[in-house]
């Protein structure tokens, strides 16, 4: 294996020695500089990293809580392993901010999540130390096992470390990987960062299982007693052989009563739990674990949000934070804005549950992110947070639906992708009345590539029996939810991370949207814009811009993407030679492609142009910048119409 960097620390630094705490961080250009520090300098470095994160993220916003919890762990990993020769893979980029600081990106940290700046997640194109892109939870163990297998097949020699938050232990993928890796005998190290949280507090048997490792007084008494026996006996009899025997006894006793037995049965040798804020203890453990071979797990216990100045007790408040005062953690004052789509949905589904006692709500570790925390407070017995387990959430809902309940599954568009097999086989094919409410649909803003909700229209359109909808405003979202509850089959609706346009009446005053209906918002004669969901507002504004040019444009609210309103579409193609579709999603097999196929059948002479996200990835920036980039603002839509009209005029001339 590679040699320990800690053994050559002072030699690498010459006579410079330890820098004063206030100066250490600016001299860290990469993990080699951390390895070169003497042990007594590591905690001061961690303190500087923590202060740096709190200061920078107070201006940029971002996922601060998880990063603060792993500062000491990150310093220890950088000190004990030799990245990038040793491969350290982080599960979910939320943990990755301290890693960015210690791997040469501290100077760029103020650009975090900003246009053309650092990603809020880990990505291979950003640094040689980012071994595997991390956006969604549960991938690190599988990827690490893949890296370890490639290492062995190529005859290379280095450590592979997967750093996994305990929230990822609610993912089925983590156990599939552990089952495969644990009994392979390959050399891989799993570091379990246990803070009892993913975003909301972790749920389920695994969380209780891990917690009992820390809380069991009996287990800790046994281990302390055995340790004491080892120390005493080795002085009098047996020497090293006695120490080895006693250590074997300790391992046996530990495995009989400790939750480490789960990992041992899966083929991983277990070490822990260890204080994840004690760098010295972690260094000792990692240096020892490096001398071993095969699958092993180091269980470290950390505090999410450690050091964050917020006085509020709710831990979700510092998971992801908008810009805040770094001294108090309180959000900076911002002008009053319209309600978010998330809040409107949360209020509406809570109100509708009073009218429909068979409504239940399911989310995957995202109560506040999906707005379902409102429902949880009003209807706790009808609310289910299943952890980071989107596939399970979907099939769980399908099982409920077979018994007459009306499950509402509220999950971000990007996360629901992970449940696609379950949606097809367990909901769509069986035609079960499960309602999917997809938050963060379309361009997602500063969360960037891994969190884009660009694909839900395309993937839901492909499914038999699925109704696909998108509201233009908050009132229509409520009306579509009413429609969904009256519908006998699968139903989905999508909305962005944004403010809702206009005022939203109280739920009781909003009627159901007629099933399968479109709405003509503006009648014209020269061209038509068919807009899906939130594209209605820029379509109306585009029509007004075109009106100033003397062009009269029809705008249609295509709130039902599937089934399309064929009667309204027929009237559009009967009266217009040009149709522009607009969707906040991929153009590949999306709304526009669906409409184009229908128009080809109805009126092949009508020209259809599709406006949407092209077939590529998109960088983090503000949502408005992203929409402008792909021409989904008013100016962009107006230009598409002008371009066609000009071309048509030349052709006619």
Secondary structure, DSSP 8 states (H G I E B T S, - for coil): ----GGGGHHHHHTT-----HHHHGGG--SHHHHHTS-GGGHHHHHHHHHHHHHHHHHHH-B-HHHHHHTHHHHHHHHHHS-TTTSEEEESSGGGGHHHHIIIIISTTGGGTTSTTS--SSB-TTT-TT--S-BSSTT-HHHHHHHHHHHHHHHT----EEEEEEGGGGGSHHHHHHHHHHHTT---EEEEEEE-SBSSSB--SHHHHHHHHHHH-HHHHHHHHHHHHHHHHHHHHSSHHHHHHHHHHHHHHHHHHHSTHHHHHHTT-EEEEEEETT-HHHHHHHHHHHHTS-SEEEEEEE--TTTT-----S-GGGGTSB-SB-TTT--B--------BHHHHHHHHHHHHHHH-TTEEEEESS-HHHHTTHHHHHH-GGGEEE--S-HHHHHHHHHHHHTTT-EEEEEEEHHHHGGGHHHIIIIIITTT---EEEEES-B--GGG-GGG-B-SHHHHHHTSTT-EEEE-SSHHHHHHHHHHHHH-SS-EEEE--SSB-SS----GGG-----TT--EEEE--SSEEEEE-TTHHHHHHHHHHHHHTTT--EEEEE--EEES--HHHHHHHHHH-SEEEEEEEEESTTSHHHHHHHHHHHH-TTSEEEEEEE-SS------HHHHHHHTT-SHHHHHHHHHHHHHHHHHHH-
